[in-house]
Amino acid sequence: MTAPPTPPDLDAQAPRPTARQGDSAGTDGGPDGLVADGLAVDELVADGLVVDVLVVGGGLVGGPLAAALSQGGLSVAVIDAADPAAVLAAEFDGRASAIALASQRVLAATGLWDAIAPEAGPILDIRVTDGSLWRGTSLLFLHYGHEATGDQPFGYMVENRTLRAAIQRVVPDLPGVHYLAPARLAGLSRDARAVTARLADGRRVTARLVVGADGRRSQVRAEAGIRLTQWSYRQAGIVCTVAHEEPHGGIAHEHFLPSGPFAILPLPGNRSSIVWTEREALAPALMALDDDAFLFELKRRFGDFLGGISVVGPRFSYPLSLQFARTYVDQRLVLTGDAAHGMHPIAGQGLNMGLRDVAALAEILTDAKRLGLDPGGAHVLADYERWRRFDNTLMLALTDGLNRLFSNDLGPLRLVRDVGMAAVDRMPGLKKVFMRHAMGLVGDLPRLMRGESL
Ligand SMILES: Cc1cc2nc3c(=O)[nH]c(=O)nc-3n(C[C@H](O)[C@H](O)[C@H](O)COP(=O)(O)OP(=O)(O)OC[C@H]3O[C@@H](n4cnc5c(N)ncnc54)[C@H](O)[C@@H]3O)c2cc1C
């Protein structure tokens, strides 16, 4: 039986005093032209690394942010508590992410996509069905084909491991980037002119702005005393990869079951990533099943439309909850990605929203730099909050509402959603709007998401 790993507790990982390539402990030249309040940042500190922006968390959001800021001409320090080698292991994170087309453009513009593309699978069609284990699948369903909006796919499926490997390969060598990992934040001190971070190994980094890209349990957020609104869905996301006999044709399936959505997402080759939402109380028993019994339960939900299936690699279970920070900004501090907003994976939007934060923040900070403004200035940060808060809140509400509508077996609701899906399926105009949403092409898009440069 494969040991069922649970996601590692990043906050519990011990810091190690070694640094990866690009590490520049000690005195650094500091950024050019960063003068605010009549004083350059590098005049503020006698020792330690000095940069424009400190990004805490070099994960799926912090990594691309560092790349985008480098492209905008800002100097950046990225610190990440995790051991770079450990995060690439199969046991670390079994998830794959649906990267919407607009998010793919961000990864392409920041030079990360070339390292990702060989292992990315296009999402060509999306098929949504409703049903239950004993009643089977409803005959009313929704089908989106990418050709209805042009020749571009909806997006790509990429294993998180591939994204992390690309970040590690590309980001440390970018101009102006200091990539420190493993390196854990120990504390922050902020004043009107700068922010200084103390690392657990004693090093110091001083910047005009600190960005919290440190995930759901953000220490940056806690340091600023920013409070969270949150609730648990009492559901777990069971994740694994399956190999199947027949090709998936690039079709992503979202099958709504009473316990929550069961998603089959196309990876390169005859493989798919499974996100199986299950009641919180039942998930531990499923995770504890031996391989044969687990496969039996999986097949009951998966069906046989892709021939025989087998589970490849370990399985994982993630507790599902919603959370959002009451504000995204504070003095010389800003939150991005899951540190600002954590949502249900029902629509595969958490990382996509994080990459929207990246594109918007990089644009605002680059423009500020060009205008000679302080990148940590209150007006600059207020622009970011205004831009991103509404969009993220809408997506939080949408994913929350979808989960409430679909994760149940109430007769009247079942009727409403089945009739609703069939109706939308017959309305090409409305379908096109939904498809553009799935591609991430709706709303006030930052330049990087429109395919333009910073
Ligand atoms: C089951 C499941 C499926 C999902 N599927 C999708 C999908 O298909 N598409 C999608 O868009 N989203 C998806 N998501 C959401 C997506 O995984 C998250 O939104 C995304 O990982 C957030 O990235 P992040 O960089 O903000 O945070 P994290 O991935 O949590 O990264 C935080 C980083 O900060 C570092 N860190 C933490 N604390 C410190 C510290 N004190 N000092 C230094 N470093 C620190 C950590 O080591 C880590 O590298 C899914 C989520 C789940 C649970």
The ligand as a Gaussian input file, in Angstrom:
#p B3LYP/6-31G(d) Opt

LIG

0 1
 C       -6.776000      20.454000      -4.039000
 C       -6.409000      21.789000      -4.629000
 C       -6.391000      21.967000      -6.014000
 C       -6.086000      23.208000      -6.576000
 N       -6.130000      23.352000      -7.934000
 C       -5.921000      24.578000      -8.480000
 C       -6.015000      24.777000      -9.901000
 O       -6.275000      23.850000     -10.676000
 N       -5.809000      26.036000     -10.396000
 C       -5.560000      27.101000      -9.579000
 O       -5.436000      28.239000     -10.079000
 N       -5.427000      26.936000      -8.240000
 C       -5.603000      25.711000      -7.666000
 N       -5.469000      25.541000      -6.310000
 C       -5.035000      26.685000      -5.476000
 C       -3.515000      26.879000      -5.546000
 O       -2.858000      25.673000      -5.239000
 C       -3.085000      27.989000      -4.574000
 O       -3.877000      29.128000      -4.799000
 C       -1.613000      28.343000      -4.785000
 O       -0.774000      27.261000      -4.437000
 C       -1.222000      29.555000      -3.922000
 O        0.136000      29.842000      -4.116000
 P        0.921000      30.804000      -3.098000
 O        2.296000      30.929000      -3.682000
 O        0.113000      32.011000      -2.814000
 O        0.973000      30.002000      -1.726000
 P        1.762000      28.647000      -1.388000
 O        1.674000      27.720000      -2.550000
 O        1.230000      28.197000      -0.068000
 O        3.278000      29.100000      -1.233000
 C        3.736000      29.831000      -0.116000
 C        5.254000      29.818000      -0.099000
 O        5.687000      30.620000       0.998000
 C        6.735000      29.952000       1.710000
 N        6.662000      30.399000       3.105000
 C        5.653000      30.230000       4.005000
 N        5.965000      30.814000       5.175000
 C        7.187000      31.380000       5.027000
 C        8.045000      32.124000       5.895000
 N        7.701000      32.441000       7.154000
 N        9.266000      32.544000       5.424000
 C        9.637000      32.254000       4.153000
 N        8.844000      31.558000       3.286000
 C        7.648000      31.121000       3.713000
 C        6.420000      28.471000       1.536000
 O        7.580000      27.682000       1.666000
 C        5.826000      28.427000       0.117000
 O        6.812000      28.183000      -0.873000
 C       -5.766000      24.304000      -5.730000
 C       -5.753000      24.127000      -4.325000
 C       -6.074000      22.893000      -3.785000
 C       -6.077000      22.725000      -2.277000

